Amino acid sequence: MNYEQLLDSLTPEIYQNLKRAVELGKWPDGRVLSADQKETCMQAIIAYEHKHLPPEQHTGYIPPKNHDHCGGEGDVAEPEAEKPLTWKH
């Protein structure tokens, strides 16, 4: 079985079990995940989410913030006028 076939065989239940194992750091039977197992599980979780879930539900998703410092849509911000440097004593 190749990597693609393995990912295609992941069910929502398997995905949830992998995610829970990574969160707790152990398998359902109590055995601790090794560093390699944790890494492999994370790769599977991310691949599953990329294929089956909208971006807002991906692990580590950070929603974009609205910003208005660049002006409105299509507007170009005007550069600030240069101000002379003044030294105070």
N, C-alpha and C positions, 0 to 999 in steps of 0.2 A: 504494500500500500504506500503510495507516495504522499507527500505533504498535502497536496490539493485534495486528494481523496479523504485523507484524515480530517481535514477541515470541513469538507462537505458532509462528513458523517456526524459532526457535532450537532446534538439536539439542544433545544433550550434548557432541558434538565441538566445535561452534561455541562453546558456553559455555566449555569448557576452553581453547580458543584465545584467546578474549577475556580470560579470567582470566590466562592466561600472558602475554599482551601487556601487561596492566596491571602485573603483577608485575615484568616485565623492563623495561617502559617502551619497548618496541619491538615491531614486527610480526615475524612469522617470517622475513621477507626482510631484516631488519636495519634497516628504516626506523624512525626514532624517532616515537613517538606525540606528536601535538600535545596541548596542554592540553584542547582541545575534544574530541579523539578519546578521550582518557583518561576525561574526564567522561562521555561518551556510553557508552563501554564499561562503566564502573562502574554506570551506571544500568541497562544491559541485564543485567549480572551480577546485580545485586540483584533486579531484577524476575524473572529466571529462577529464582533461588534461592527467592524468595517463592512462586512458583507450583509449583515441582517438588521442593523439598527440605524436609526437616524443619527446624525452627528451629535445632537444634543444629549444622546444617551450613551455616548462613548466614554470609556474610562478616561479621566483626566480632562474632560471637555471644559473649556473656559469660554463662557459666552462673550462675544465681542461687546465692547463698550461703545456707546454712542459718544461721539466727540464733535464739538462744534468749533474747535480752535482753528480749523482749516476753512471755515466758511460753510455755506450751504452746499447742497449738491450741485456740483459743476462750477461753483464759485472758486475763485483763486483768492487766497488771503492777500491783502495789501501789506507790503512791508511797512514796518513802523518807521516813522520819520526819524532821521538821525538826530540825536540830542547831543549838544556839546558836553564834554566832560568837565565837571566843575569840582575843584578840590576845596574841601572845607578845612579850616585851620582850627 
